Amino acid sequence: MSACQTPIIVALDFPTREQALAAAAQLDPALCRVKVGKELFTRCGPTIVETLASKGFEVFLDLKFHDIPNTTAMAVRAAAEMGVWMVNVHCSGGLRMMAACRETLDKLNGAKPLLIGVTVLTSMEQDDLAGIGLDVPPQEQVLRLAALAAQAGMDGLVCSAQEAVALKAAHPQLQLVTPGIRPAGSAQDDQRRILTPRQALDAGSDYLVIGRPIAQAADPAKELTAVVAELA
Ligand SMILES: O=c1ccn([C@@H]2O[C@H](COP(=O)(O)O)[C@@H](O)[C@H]2O)c(=O)[nH]1
């Protein structure tokens, strides 16, 4: 049973172990989980996950695996054996790839991470999709990938909170993990499909991924407390 009482996941996108741990030291594991992504993991490796877990944090390993079914399933198994709380793969790897991950996790003994499929990155809008040959609105592509993820038995999706209402209607069993969260007044940065924390929760998001607005703030604890208050 998690000690965390909120849906907030803080993205620790830092180039060094010291910076990530300094930010984490200002966060309370009762108020948030943490996310280790490509930059921090590539710099630090699995020990950063172990250290954050030893400090009481549940860790979302956000490496967005995307490869052939066997390779992806073995990567997911390695993440599970690391003890992470959540792991993800790209839905665009296809049904057989996601099903291989599901099957591999189901065969493991002990606690298993939540297996989450990434739909359309929250940094992308319709023009970006057109650029890669997908001339459809983001929500249409998200729903198409969500149907595949549901068929594969995934636990949830990474999507924008802007798609949460439609996704909860179509697939109520899938947990929605939503980056692109911007408290009112925060910089949009490279994100495109954004909502505020309150809007995201009201739309049906289960977990809110927030990086720069909390982790890179002068006072991360204060920013986290403000988001917790907005959600109360
Ligand atoms: O569609 C996606 C999938 C993952 N992310 C990750 O979430 C955080 C968001 O950070 P912010 O600083 O709040 O923008 C970041 O680690 C991304 O890699 C995403 O933004 N969108």
The ligand as an SDF file (V2000), in Angstrom:
LIG
                    3D

 21 22  0  0  0  0  0  0  0  0999 V2000
    3.7740   12.6150  -23.4460 O   0  0  0  0  0  0  0  0  0  0  0  0
    4.6570   12.8050  -22.5930 C   0  0  0  0  0  0  0  0  0  0  0  0
    5.3400   11.7730  -21.9990 C   0  0  0  0  0  0  0  0  0  0  0  0
    6.2780   12.0570  -21.0340 C   0  0  0  0  0  0  0  0  0  0  0  0
    6.5450   13.3260  -20.6680 N   0  0  0  0  0  0  0  0  0  0  0  0
    7.5460   13.5340  -19.6070 C   0  0  0  0  0  0  0  0  0  0  0  0
    6.9210   14.2080  -18.5000 O   0  0  0  0  0  0  0  0  0  0  0  0
    7.7580   15.1990  -17.9760 C   0  0  0  0  0  0  0  0  0  0  0  0
    7.0830   16.5320  -18.0890 C   0  0  0  0  0  0  0  0  0  0  0  0
    7.9380   17.5380  -17.6030 O   0  0  0  0  0  0  0  0  0  0  0  0
    7.5330   19.0780  -17.5790 P   0  0  0  0  0  0  0  0  0  0  0  0
    8.7890   19.7510  -17.1250 O   0  0  0  0  0  0  0  0  0  0  0  0
    6.4010   19.2060  -16.6000 O   0  0  0  0  0  0  0  0  0  0  0  0
    7.1340   19.4950  -18.9540 O   0  0  0  0  0  0  0  0  0  0  0  0
    9.0830   15.1070  -18.7280 C   0  0  0  0  0  0  0  0  0  0  0  0
    9.9590   14.3120  -17.9710 O   0  0  0  0  0  0  0  0  0  0  0  0
    8.7330   14.3910  -20.0220 C   0  0  0  0  0  0  0  0  0  0  0  0
    9.7860   13.5720  -20.4790 O   0  0  0  0  0  0  0  0  0  0  0  0
    5.8630   14.3490  -21.2510 C   0  0  0  0  0  0  0  0  0  0  0  0
    6.0870   15.5430  -20.9440 O   0  0  0  0  0  0  0  0  0  0  0  0
    4.9230   14.0590  -22.1930 N   0  0  0  0  0  0  0  0  0  0  0  0
  1  2  2  0
  2  3  1  0
  2 21  1  0
  3  4  2  0
  4  5  1  0
  5  6  1  0
  5 19  1  0
  6  7  1  0
  6 17  1  0
  7  8  1  0
  8  9  1  0
  8 15  1  0
  9 10  1  0
 10 11  1  0
 11 12  2  0
 11 13  1  0
 11 14  1  0
 15 16  1  0
 15 17  1  0
 17 18  1  0
 19 20  2  0
 19 21  1  0
M  END
$$$$
